[in-house]
């Protein structure tokens, strides 16, 4: 579950994807701070070809919410 998201987040925060729990949230991981969160949003836009509105960034604070958001905007992603 969440493997593509974990891979992207791991690259940004500098850890292995398996170190990121499924219930990870912003600030839960020491390196997932507000700056890294913005980097994550940009990486998601590039990886999944989605546009994240500025007002939505503050709501996308967990792997679950991010996954739901990306799935809703990328038909066919399982």
Secondary structure, DSSP 8 states (H G I E B T S, - for coil): --HHHHHHHHHHHTS-GGGS-TT-BTTTSTT--HHHHHHHHHHHHHHHT----HHHHTT--BHHHHHHHHHHHSTT--
